[in-house]
Amino acid sequence: MSYQPIENYGIIGNLNTVALVGKHGSIDFMCFPRFDSPTLFAALLDDKKGGHFKIAPTGKKIRSRQMYMPDTNVLLTRFFSDEGVATLSDFMPVSESSRSNTLIRRLKVVRGELTFQMACAPRFDYGRASHTVQKRHGEVTFRQRGAQHIVLRLHPSVSVNIRGGDAVAEFTLRAGDSVSFILEETGPGKISSLTASGLSDDDYVTEAFKETMNYWLAWIGRCNYRGRWREIVNRSALTLKLLCSREFGSIVAAPTFGLPETIGGERNWDYRFTWIRDASFTIDAFMRLGYTEEAKAFNEWIVERSRDFNPALPLQVVYGIDGRRELPESVLKHFEGYRKSRPVRIGNAAKDQFQLDIYGELLDSVLIYHHHKGEVSYEFWEHLVKLVDWVCANWNRPDDSIWEVRGGSKPFLYSRVLCWVAIDRGIHLAQQLSYPAPIAEWRQARDKIYRNIHEKFWNAELRSFVQYEGAKTVDSSSLLMPLIRFVAATDPRWQSTLAAIEKTLVEDSLVYRYRAADSADDGLTGVEGTFSMCSFWYVECLAKSGDLKQARFIFEKALGYANHLGLYAEQLGPGG
């Protein structure tokens, strides 16, 4: 195998984990059985040692295209050649009747005659654990050796062989023929959804396909967006939903780890955890689209994290999806990395960082949740009061910023602004809920922060708010200042700040977080690409400033940087 461009992958999932499916018909990344579990397939990070599950036609001049079944997370990969046309359907059942993690791949030839090769090559525990393989009654069982002892069963509808610990097959299909491959978790305590259904393999695949389609269609049917960009908004919502843990109510920042920001670079992080900031942004988006159940589940998760809050143990920046605090960062030295981009990290040392902005993002999402008729219990309120009180006492401390720099703490502008937000939203919640709170003290602290920002973070020479106190450079996180109502979008100070950001950080419709050479040391080598999220912040700033035509123009240009499935990368490198 060879490495595929990262943008060549689609994503499927079942709210427990996800799989990345390439245009070449291979699943090259999948953690199992949870988002934060070790990988089962990781060819994306090492094409020789990582493991994969590939189904593809043989021969040369094979072309392929991918699409989602409309308004679902059921992925179709279509193969084209001079000999025929075939469609590969990939999905993971998410119905309530599904009681185990199951991956289903169904292949059908539409025209002509094609020969295919299949290889199911799992590599347990990030490729570190060996396994046994057994074929019986046409089924293949993979058993991981070691403490984890994960057991997988492959149900193929064609004859397969065992080769080097892998299940392989070669077969020919004609127009109208179809085959399926069911890979499911089994073993002690696991109930096979296939066995429980009492159906044949073919009937089970058909019913699971219908159930999965209906689940996603019903979910997206609750979306209240009715604007002109419905398709891209729905795809974004469906993708965000795939990042939600049905078991815990938490939300992972991304389902991957170790993917480089630049080929050969060291900025290769593990994002399979729940960042307070990222989850709050996601909940904000969900609620604006009408999805309050996800917000309720996340708030319940936050309540649990807040129970042990005290001045000596504030909220952590990032947690495991089950709420654990320890996320030790280490390097998988045996993996060469995507296109030899080392190191391949698991865990994340950001959990030890001090970041003040998370309190503002959290309180803002709670207020929005309340505005959407979400219940804020008195028990939750008591925890929120402690958070706001803590912010009042600690807002002036240096921190590691929204960008999680590793070059030392500084008094960052965005952190100050979000401390103001935390207190401001606390005041609004107290007044709207009629819950007890020291509002007078909170107002005093809020106003003090406001004055501090205008006095210490305004650079008269640049006519701009700057990245940190004493800096001479801007930061795209400042784009959130009018969006979170710290400053009016038409305020002269903000307008000149926006102009400075446009001059320094904007390239066409793309926006950099900061210019590494001119900004606070982030402690890392290499270069950054542009940040997709910042581009959309820029669009909203233009709109709120009244320049709707330009906002729409930039927005529609930015949409063009999605991949073939409407999915966006966090960053775009120099080559796009």
C-alpha positions as CSV (number, residue, x, y, z in Angstrom):
1,M,0.0,0.0,0.0
2,S,0.9,3.6,-0.3
3,Y,-0.2,6.7,1.6
4,Q,-3.3,8.4,0.3
5,P,-3.9,12.1,0.5
6,I,-5.6,12.8,3.8
7,E,-8.5,14.6,2.0
8,N,-9.2,11.3,0.2
9,Y,-11.0,9.9,3.2
10,G,-14.6,9.8,4.4
11,I,-15.8,9.1,7.9
12,I,-18.4,6.7,9.3
13,G,-19.2,5.9,12.9
14,N,-21.7,4.6,15.5
15,L,-21.2,7.2,18.3
16,N,-18.7,4.9,20.0
17,T,-15.9,5.1,17.4
18,V,-15.3,6.0,13.8
19,A,-13.5,4.6,10.8
20,L,-11.8,6.5,7.9
21,V,-12.6,5.0,4.5
22,G,-10.4,6.0,1.6
23,K,-11.4,6.4,-2.1
24,H,-9.2,3.3,-2.8
25,G,-11.7,1.2,-0.7
26,S,-9.5,0.8,2.3
27,I,-10.3,1.5,6.0
28,D,-6.9,2.9,7.1
29,F,-7.8,4.3,10.5
30,M,-10.1,2.9,13.2
31,C,-9.8,3.0,17.0
32,F,-11.6,0.1,18.7
33,P,-13.9,-0.2,20.6
34,R,-13.9,3.5,21.6
35,F,-12.7,6.8,20.1
36,D,-9.8,6.8,22.6
37,S,-9.0,3.1,22.4
38,P,-5.9,1.8,20.6
39,T,-6.1,1.5,16.9
40,L,-7.3,-1.6,15.1
41,F,-6.4,-0.2,11.7
42,A,-3.8,2.5,11.4
43,A,-2.3,2.3,7.9
44,L,-2.8,6.1,7.7
45,L,0.1,6.4,10.2
46,D,2.2,3.4,9.0
47,D,1.2,1.8,5.8
48,K,3.2,-1.4,6.6
49,K,2.6,-1.9,10.4
50,G,-0.7,-0.1,11.0
51,G,-3.2,-2.5,9.6
52,H,-6.1,-2.0,7.1
53,F,-9.3,-3.4,5.8
54,K,-9.3,-3.1,2.0
55,I,-11.9,-4.1,-0.7
56,A,-11.1,-2.9,-4.2
57,P,-11.1,-4.1,-7.8
58,T,-8.0,-5.5,-9.3
59,G,-6.5,-4.3,-12.5
60,K,-5.3,-0.9,-13.8
61,K,-7.0,2.3,-14.6
62,I,-9.5,2.0,-11.7
63,R,-11.2,5.2,-11.0
64,S,-13.2,5.9,-7.8
65,R,-15.6,8.4,-6.4
66,Q,-17.2,8.8,-3.0
67,M,-20.5,10.2,-1.7
68,Y,-22.7,9.9,1.3
69,M,-26.2,8.7,1.0
70,P,-28.0,12.1,1.3
71,D,-28.5,13.3,4.9
72,T,-26.8,10.2,6.4
73,N,-23.4,8.9,7.4
74,V,-23.7,5.9,5.1
75,L,-20.7,6.2,2.7
76,L,-20.6,4.9,-0.8
77,T,-17.4,4.3,-2.8
78,R,-18.0,3.8,-6.5
79,F,-15.4,2.1,-8.6
80,F,-15.2,2.6,-12.4
81,S,-13.2,0.7,-15.0
82,D,-13.5,-0.4,-18.6
83,E,-14.7,-3.8,-17.3
84,G,-17.5,-2.5,-15.1
85,V,-18.9,-0.4,-12.3
86,A,-19.3,-1.4,-8.6
87,T,-20.5,0.3,-5.4
88,L,-19.0,-0.3,-1.9
89,S,-21.3,0.7,1.0
90,D,-19.7,1.3,4.4
91,F,-21.6,2.0,7.6
92,M,-21.8,1.3,11.3
93,P,-25.2,0.5,12.8
94,V,-26.3,3.0,15.5
95,S,-29.9,1.8,16.1
96,E,-31.0,1.2,19.7
97,S,-31.1,-2.5,18.9
98,S,-27.4,-2.5,18.1
99,R,-25.6,-4.0,21.2
100,S,-22.1,-4.3,19.9
101,N,-19.7,-2.4,17.7
102,T,-20.3,-3.6,14.1
103,L,-18.7,-2.5,10.8
104,I,-20.6,-3.5,7.7
105,R,-19.2,-3.4,4.1
106,R,-21.4,-4.3,1.2
107,L,-20.2,-4.6,-2.3
108,K,-22.3,-4.7,-5.4
109,V,-21.5,-4.8,-9.1
110,V,-23.7,-2.5,-11.1
111,R,-22.4,-3.1,-14.6
112,G,-20.0,-5.6,-16.3
113,E,-17.8,-8.0,-14.5
114,L,-15.1,-7.2,-12.0
115,T,-12.5,-9.1,-9.9
116,F,-11.9,-7.9,-6.4
117,Q,-9.4,-8.4,-3.6
118,M,-10.2,-8.2,0.0
119,A,-7.7,-8.1,2.9
120,C,-8.8,-7.7,6.5
121,A,-5.5,-7.1,8.3
122,P,-6.1,-5.9,11.9
123,R,-3.2,-4.7,14.0
124,F,-4.2,-4.5,17.7
125,D,-3.0,-2.0,20.2
126,Y,-1.4,0.5,17.8
127,G,0.3,-2.4,16.0
128,R,2.1,-3.5,19.2
129,A,0.1,-6.6,20.1
130,S,0.1,-9.9,18.3
131,H,-3.0,-11.9,17.6
132,T,-4.3,-15.3,16.6
133,V,-6.6,-16.0,13.7
134,Q,-9.0,-18.9,13.3
135,K,-11.3,-19.8,10.4
136,R,-14.4,-21.9,11.3
137,H,-17.6,-22.4,9.3
138,G,-16.6,-19.7,6.9
139,E,-16.1,-17.2,9.7
140,V,-12.8,-15.7,10.8
141,T,-12.0,-14.9,14.4
142,F,-9.2,-12.5,15.4
143,R,-8.0,-12.7,19.0
144,Q,-5.7,-10.1,20.5
145,R,-3.0,-11.5,22.7
146,G,-2.4,-9.7,26.0
147,A,-4.4,-8.0,28.7
148,Q,-7.0,-6.3,26.5
149,H,-7.9,-9.4,24.7
150,I,-10.2,-7.9,22.1
151,V,-12.0,-10.5,20.0
152,L,-13.3,-9.7,16.5
153,R,-15.3,-11.9,14.1
154,L,-15.5,-11.4,10.4
155,H,-18.5,-12.8,8.6
156,P,-17.8,-12.8,4.9
157,S,-20.3,-14.0,2.3
158,V,-17.4,-15.2,0.1
159,S,-14.8,-17.8,0.8
160,V,-11.7,-16.4,2.5
161,N,-8.2,-17.7,3.2
162,I,-5.8,-17.0,6.1
163,R,-2.5,-15.6,5.2
164,G,0.0,-14.3,7.7
165,G,-2.6,-13.5,10.4
166,D,-4.9,-11.8,7.9
167,A,-8.1,-12.8,6.1
168,V,-7.8,-12.4,2.4
169,A,-9.9,-13.2,-0.6
170,E,-10.1,-12.8,-4.4
171,F,-13.5,-13.1,-6.1
172,T,-15.3,-12.1,-9.3
173,L,-18.8,-10.5,-9.4
174,R,-21.1,-9.9,-12.3
175,A,-23.8,-7.2,-12.7
176,G,-26.4,-7.7,-10.0
177,D,-24.1,-9.8,-7.7
178,S,-23.4,-8.5,-4.2
179,V,-21.3,-9.7,-1.2
180,S,-21.0,-8.4,2.3
181,F,-18.4,-8.4,5.1
182,I,-19.5,-8.0,8.7
183,L,-16.8,-7.2,11.3
184,E,-18.1,-7.2,14.8
185,E,-16.9,-7.2,18.4
186,T,-17.4,-10.5,20.1
187,G,-16.2,-12.4,23.1
188,P,-17.2,-12.5,26.8
189,G,-19.9,-10.0,27.8
190,K,-20.5,-9.0,24.1
191,I,-23.8,-9.8,22.5
192,S,-23.6,-10.1,18.7
193,S,-26.2,-8.0,17.0
194,L,-26.1,-10.4,14.1
195,T,-26.7,-13.4,16.3
196,A,-29.4,-11.6,18.3
197,S,-31.2,-10.6,15.2
198,G,-31.8,-14.3,14.2
199,L,-31.4,-13.3,10.6
200,S,-29.2,-14.6,7.9
201,D,-26.1,-12.5,7.0
202,D,-27.7,-11.1,3.9
203,D,-31.0,-10.2,5.6
204,Y,-29.1,-8.8,8.6
205,V,-27.1,-6.5,6.3
206,T,-30.3,-5.3,4.6
207,E,-32.1,-4.6,7.8
208,A,-29.0,-2.9,9.4
209,F,-28.7,-0.7,6.3
210,K,-32.3,0.4,6.6
211,E,-32.0,1.0,10.4
212,T,-28.8,3.0,10.0
213,M,-30.3,5.1,7.1
214,N,-33.5,5.7,9.1
215,Y,-31.5,6.7,12.2
216,W,-29.5,9.4,10.4
217,L,-32.5,10.6,8.4
218,A,-34.5,11.0,11.6
219,W,-31.7,12.8,13.3
220,I,-31.0,15.3,10.6
221,G,-34.7,15.8,10.2
222,R,-34.7,17.6,13.5
223,C,-32.3,20.3,12.2
224,N,-34.0,23.7,12.1
225,Y,-31.7,25.3,9.5
226,R,-33.7,26.3,6.3
227,G,-31.1,28.6,4.6
228,R,-29.5,28.4,1.2
229,W,-26.6,26.3,2.3
230,R,-28.6,23.4,3.7
231,E,-26.5,20.6,2.3
232,I,-23.2,21.8,3.7
233,V,-24.8,22.7,7.1
234,N,-26.4,19.3,7.3
235,R,-23.1,17.6,6.4
236,S,-21.3,19.6,9.1
237,A,-24.0,18.7,11.7
238,L,-23.8,15.0,10.8
239,T,-20.0,15.0,11.1
240,L,-20.1,16.7,14.5
241,K,-22.7,14.2,15.6
242,L,-20.2,11.4,14.8
243,L,-17.8,12.9,17.4
244,C,-20.4,12.6,20.2
245,S,-20.0,9.7,22.7
246,R,-23.4,8.0,23.2
247,E,-22.1,6.3,26.3
248,F,-20.7,9.4,28.1
249,G,-22.3,12.5,26.6
250,S,-18.8,13.9,25.9
251,I,-17.5,15.1,22.5
252,V,-14.1,14.4,21.0
253,A,-12.3,17.2,19.4
254,A,-11.3,14.9,16.5
255,P,-11.2,11.1,16.1
256,T,-7.6,11.0,15.0
257,F,-4.1,11.3,16.3
258,G,-0.6,11.7,14.8
259,L,-1.6,13.5,11.6
260,P,0.9,16.2,10.8
261,E,0.2,19.8,10.2
262,T,3.0,19.8,7.6
263,I,4.6,16.7,6.0
264,G,7.6,15.8,8.1
265,G,6.7,18.3,10.8
266,E,6.4,17.6,14.6
267,R,3.0,19.2,15.2
268,N,1.3,15.8,15.3
269,W,-1.2,15.8,18.2
270,D,-3.7,13.4,19.7
271,Y,-7.2,14.9,19.6
272,R,-9.3,11.9,20.7
273,F,-10.4,13.6,23.9
274,T,-12.8,16.2,25.1
275,W,-11.6,19.7,25.2
276,I,-13.9,22.0,27.2
277,R,-13.4,24.7,24.5
278,D,-14.0,22.6,21.5
279,A,-17.0,20.8,23.0
280,S,-18.6,24.2,24.0
281,F,-18.2,25.4,20.4
282,T,-19.8,22.2,19.2
283,I,-22.7,22.5,21.6
284,D,-23.3,26.1,20.6
285,A,-23.6,24.9,16.9
286,F,-25.9,22.0,17.9
287,M,-28.3,24.3,19.8
288,R,-28.5,26.8,17.1
289,L,-29.6,24.0,14.8
290,G,-32.1,22.8,17.3
291,Y,-30.3,19.9,18.9
292,T,-30.8,20.3,22.7
293,E,-30.4,16.6,23.6
294,E,-26.7,16.7,22.8
295,A,-26.3,19.9,24.9
296,K,-28.1,18.2,27.8
297,A,-25.9,15.2,27.7
298,F,-22.8,17.3,27.6
299,N,-24.0,19.5,30.5
300,E,-24.5,16.4,32.6
301,W,-21.0,15.3,31.7
302,I,-19.7,18.8,32.8
303,V,-21.6,18.6,36.1
304,E,-19.6,15.4,36.9
305,R,-16.3,17.2,36.1
306,S,-17.3,20.1,38.3
307,R,-17.9,18.1,41.4
308,D,-14.3,18.0,42.3
309,F,-13.7,21.6,41.4
310,N,-11.8,23.6,44.0
311,P,-9.3,26.6,43.8
312,A,-6.4,24.2,43.9
313,L,-8.0,21.9,41.3
314,P,-9.7,24.0,38.6
315,L,-11.3,22.6,35.5
316,Q,-8.8,20.8,33.3
317,V,-8.4,21.9,29.7
318,V,-9.0,18.4,28.3
319,Y,-10.4,15.2,29.7
320,G,-10.8,11.7,28.5
321,I,-14.2,11.0,27.1
322,D,-15.1,9.1,30.3
323,G,-14.0,12.1,32.4
324,R,-10.5,10.8,33.4
325,R,-8.0,13.5,34.1
326,E,-4.8,11.6,33.2
327,L,-3.9,11.6,29.5
328,P,-0.1,10.9,29.5
329,E,1.6,11.9,26.3
330,S,3.9,9.4,24.7
331,V,5.3,8.5,21.3
332,L,4.7,5.4,19.2
333,K,8.3,5.0,18.1
334,H,7.5,1.9,15.9
335,F,5.2,3.9,13.7
336,E,6.9,5.9,10.9
337,G,4.0,8.5,10.8
338,Y,2.0,9.7,7.9
339,R,4.4,9.9,5.0
340,K,7.2,9.6,7.6
341,S,6.0,12.5,9.7
342,R,7.3,11.7,13.2
343,P,6.7,11.7,16.1
344,V,3.3,9.8,16.3
345,R,1.9,10.9,19.7
346,I,-0.8,9.4,21.8
347,G,-2.1,11.2,24.9
348,N,-1.9,14.9,25.2
349,A,0.2,17.0,27.6
350,A,-2.2,19.9,27.1
351,K,-4.1,18.5,30.1
352,D,-1.3,20.0,32.2
353,Q,-1.7,23.5,30.7
354,F,-3.3,26.5,32.3
355,Q,-5.9,28.0,30.0
356,L,-8.3,30.6,31.2
357,D,-10.5,30.9,28.1
358,I,-12.3,27.5,28.8
359,Y,-14.5,29.1,31.5
360,G,-15.9,31.7,29.1
361,E,-16.6,29.2,26.4
362,L,-18.4,26.9,28.9
363,L,-20.5,29.7,30.5
364,D,-21.4,31.0,27.1
365,S,-22.7,27.6,26.0
366,V,-24.7,27.2,29.2
367,L,-26.4,30.6,28.6
368,I,-27.2,29.6,25.0
369,Y,-28.5,26.3,26.3
370,H,-30.8,28.1,28.7
371,H,-32.1,30.4,25.9
372,H,-33.1,27.3,24.1
373,K,-35.2,26.2,27.0
374,G,-32.6,23.9,28.4
375,E,-32.8,23.3,32.1
376,V,-30.0,24.6,34.3
377,S,-30.5,22.8,37.6
378,Y,-29.7,24.5,41.0
379,E,-27.1,21.8,41.5
380,F,-25.4,22.7,38.3
381,W,-25.7,26.4,39.2
382,E,-23.9,25.9,42.4
383,H,-21.0,24.5,40.5
384,L,-21.1,27.4,38.0
385,V,-21.0,29.9,40.8
386,K,-17.7,28.4,42.0
387,L,-16.3,28.6,38.5
388,V,-17.3,32.3,38.1
389,D,-15.9,33.1,41.6
390,W,-12.6,31.4,40.6
391,V,-12.4,33.4,37.4
392,C,-12.9,36.6,39.4
393,A,-9.9,35.7,41.5
394,N,-7.6,34.4,38.8
395,W,-8.3,36.3,35.5
396,N,-5.1,38.3,35.7
397,R,-2.8,35.2,35.6
398,P,-0.7,34.4,32.5
399,D,-1.8,31.3,30.7
400,D,-1.1,29.1,27.6
401,S,-3.8,30.6,25.4
402,I,-6.5,29.1,23.2
403,W,-3.7,27.8,20.9
404,E,-2.1,25.8,23.6
405,V,1.4,27.2,23.0
406,R,4.3,25.3,24.5
407,G,6.7,28.3,24.6
408,G,5.7,29.6,28.0
409,S,2.7,31.4,29.6
410,K,1.8,35.0,28.8
411,P,-1.0,37.4,29.5
412,F,-3.0,36.6,26.3
413,L,-5.8,38.9,25.0
414,Y,-8.2,36.1,24.1
415,S,-7.9,34.6,27.6
416,R,-8.8,38.0,29.2
417,V,-11.7,38.5,26.9
418,L,-13.1,35.0,27.7
419,C,-12.7,35.7,31.4
420,W,-14.9,38.7,30.9
421,V,-17.4,36.4,29.0
422,A,-17.4,33.9,31.9
423,I,-18.4,36.6,34.4
424,D,-20.8,38.3,32.1
425,R,-22.7,35.1,31.3
426,G,-22.7,34.2,34.9
427,I,-24.4,37.5,35.7
428,H,-27.0,37.0,32.9
429,L,-27.8,33.5,34.1
430,A,-28.2,34.6,37.7
431,Q,-30.6,37.3,36.7
432,Q,-32.6,35.1,34.3
433,L,-32.8,32.1,36.6
434,S,-33.3,34.2,39.8
435,Y,-30.6,32.0,41.4
436,P,-28.5,33.5,44.3
437,A,-25.2,34.9,43.3
438,P,-22.8,37.8,44.3
439,I,-23.7,39.8,41.3
440,A,-22.3,43.1,42.6
441,E,-18.9,41.5,43.1
442,W,-19.1,39.9,39.7
443,R,-19.9,43.1,37.9
444,Q,-17.0,44.8,39.6
445,A,-14.6,42.1,38.4
446,R,-16.1,42.1,34.9
447,D,-15.7,45.8,34.5
448,K,-12.1,45.7,35.7
449,I,-11.3,43.1,33.1
450,Y,-12.9,45.3,30.4
451,R,-10.9,48.3,31.3
452,N,-7.7,46.2,31.5
453,I,-8.2,44.9,28.0
454,H,-8.7,48.4,26.6
455,E,-5.7,49.8,28.5
456,K,-3.2,47.0,28.2
457,F,-4.0,45.2,25.0
458,W,-4.7,48.1,22.7
459,N,-1.7,49.1,20.6
460,A,-2.1,52.8,19.5
461,E,0.7,52.5,17.0
462,L,-0.8,49.5,15.2
463,R,-4.4,50.7,16.0
464,S,-5.3,47.2,16.9
465,F,-5.8,44.9,19.8
466,V,-2.7,42.7,20.0
467,Q,-2.1,39.0,20.8
468,Y,-0.8,39.5,24.3
469,E,0.1,42.4,26.6
470,G,3.0,44.3,25.1
471,A,2.9,42.4,21.8
472,K,3.1,44.0,18.3
473,T,1.2,41.4,16.4
474,V,-2.4,40.4,16.0
475,D,-4.1,37.0,16.5
476,S,-7.1,35.6,14.7
477,S,-8.7,34.6,18.0
478,S,-9.5,38.4,18.3
479,L,-12.1,37.7,15.6
480,L,-14.3,36.3,18.3
481,M,-14.5,39.6,20.2
482,P,-17.6,41.0,18.3
483,L,-19.0,37.5,18.0
484,I,-19.2,37.0,21.7
485,R,-20.4,40.6,22.2
486,F,-17.3,42.0,23.9
487,V,-17.2,44.8,21.4
488,A,-19.6,46.1,18.7
489,A,-18.7,44.9,15.2
490,T,-18.9,48.6,14.1
491,D,-16.8,49.9,16.9
492,P,-13.8,52.0,15.5
493,R,-11.3,50.1,17.6
494,W,-12.6,46.8,16.3
495,Q,-12.8,48.0,12.7
496,S,-9.2,49.0,12.8
497,T,-8.3,45.6,14.4
498,L,-10.1,43.8,11.7
499,A,-8.2,45.8,9.1
500,A,-4.9,44.8,10.8
501,I,-5.9,41.1,10.8
502,E,-6.8,41.3,7.1
503,K,-3.5,42.8,6.3
504,T,-1.4,40.4,8.4
505,L,-3.3,37.0,8.6
506,V,-5.8,36.8,5.7
507,E,-4.8,35.3,2.3
508,D,-7.8,35.4,0.0
509,S,-10.5,33.6,2.0
510,L,-8.0,31.8,4.2
511,V,-6.9,32.9,7.7
512,Y,-3.8,32.1,9.8
513,R,-4.1,31.7,13.6
514,Y,-1.0,33.9,13.9
515,R,2.3,34.4,12.2
516,A,4.7,32.1,14.1
517,A,7.7,34.2,13.4
518,D,6.2,37.4,14.8
519,S,4.0,36.0,17.6
520,A,4.5,34.5,21.0
521,D,6.8,31.5,20.9
522,D,4.7,28.3,20.6
523,G,7.6,26.1,21.4
524,L,7.5,24.2,18.2
525,T,9.4,24.0,14.9
526,G,7.9,24.0,11.5
527,V,5.3,26.1,9.8
528,E,1.5,26.3,10.1
529,G,-1.2,26.3,7.5
530,T,-4.3,28.4,7.6
531,F,-7.1,27.5,10.1
532,S,-10.5,26.7,8.6
533,M,-12.3,27.8,11.7
534,C,-10.6,31.2,11.6
535,S,-11.8,31.7,8.0
536,F,-15.4,31.2,9.1
537,W,-14.9,33.5,12.1
538,Y,-13.7,36.1,9.6
539,V,-16.8,35.7,7.4
540,E,-19.1,36.2,10.4
541,C,-17.1,39.4,11.4
542,L,-17.6,40.8,7.9
543,A,-21.3,40.0,8.1
544,K,-21.8,41.6,11.5
545,S,-19.8,44.6,10.3
546,G,-22.5,45.1,7.6
547,D,-20.4,44.0,4.6
548,L,-22.8,41.2,3.7
549,K,-21.7,41.0,0.0
550,Q,-18.1,40.5,0.9
551,A,-19.0,38.1,3.7
552,R,-20.9,35.9,1.3
553,F,-18.2,36.1,-1.3
554,I,-15.5,35.0,1.1
555,F,-17.8,32.4,2.6
556,E,-18.5,30.7,-0.7
557,K,-14.8,30.8,-1.6
558,A,-14.0,29.1,1.7
559,L,-16.6,26.4,1.0
560,G,-14.5,25.4,-2.0
561,Y,-11.8,24.1,0.3
562,A,-13.9,21.2,1.5
563,N,-13.0,17.8,0.2
564,H,-15.1,15.7,-2.2
565,L,-17.5,14.8,0.7
566,G,-17.9,18.3,2.1
567,L,-15.5,17.7,5.0
568,Y,-13.0,20.3,6.2
569,A,-9.5,19.9,7.5
570,E,-8.6,21.9,10.7
571,Q,-5.7,23.3,8.7
572,L,-4.8,23.8,5.0
573,G,-1.2,23.5,4.2
574,P,0.7,25.6,1.7
575,G,-0.5,23.4,-1.2
576,G,-4.1,23.4,0.0
